[in-house]
Amino acid sequence: MSMEFKSLKYKIVGVTPGIEQLNIFLMLGQHRVPLLVDGDILLNDSSTTIRNLETISPNKKLIPQKPKKAVQAVLH
């Protein structure tokens, strides 16, 4: 949803249990999905992903400008 909101192109790739999960584990050291791959950057935490999206596409803010609201948005 965040990438659509920011009008960014993306591709959804399904992960089949088994060998594909093993590949994710070998890349990240954990089994967490969803996973965002941006060039050489691998992100699997929603807060980190949102901050990355804000950096690469500063239009249409996902994180509020006011510090207190920004912290609340990232932590929830």
C-alpha positions in Angstrom: 0.0 0.0 0.0 2.8 2.4 0.8 4.4 1.9 -2.5 1.1 2.5 -4.3 0.5 5.6 -2.3 3.9 6.9 -3.4 3.3 5.8 -7.0 6.4 3.6 -7.0 6.7 0.6 -9.3 7.1 -2.8 -7.6 6.8 -6.5 -8.2 5.2 -9.0 -5.8 6.9 -12.4 -5.7 5.2 -15.2 -3.8 7.4 -17.3 -1.6 6.7 -21.0 -1.6 7.4 -22.8 1.7 10.6 -24.8 1.5 13.5 -23.9 -0.7 12.4 -20.3 -1.3 12.1 -19.8 2.5 15.6 -21.2 2.8 16.9 -18.7 0.2 15.4 -15.8 2.2 17.0 -17.2 5.4 20.4 -17.4 3.6 20.0 -13.8 2.4 18.8 -12.3 5.7 19.6 -14.8 8.4 15.9 -15.0 9.3 12.6 -16.1 7.8 10.7 -12.8 8.0 8.5 -11.6 5.2 7.4 -9.4 3.6 10.8 -8.5 2.2 11.6 -5.5 0.1 14.6 -5.7 -2.2 15.9 -2.3 -3.5 19.0 -2.9 -5.4 21.6 -4.2 -2.9 19.4 -3.3 0.0 17.2 -6.0 1.7 14.5 -4.8 4.1 12.1 -6.9 6.1 11.0 -4.6 8.9 8.1 -2.3 8.2 9.5 0.7 10.0 12.8 0.4 8.2 11.0 -0.1 4.9 8.9 3.0 5.4 11.9 5.1 6.3 13.7 3.8 3.1 10.7 4.7 1.0 10.7 8.2 2.5 14.3 8.6 1.5 14.0 7.3 -2.0 10.7 9.0 -2.7 10.2 12.1 -0.5 6.9 13.0 -2.2 3.6 12.1 -0.5 4.9 11.8 3.0 4.2 8.5 4.9 5.8 9.8 8.1 4.3 12.9 9.7 6.6 16.0 10.0 5.9 16.6 13.7 8.5 14.6 15.7 6.0 13.1 18.2 3.6 12.0 15.5 6.5 10.7 13.4 7.7 8.4 16.3 4.2 7.2 16.8 3.7 6.4 13.2 7.0 4.5 12.9 6.5 2.5 16.1 2.9 1.3 15.3 
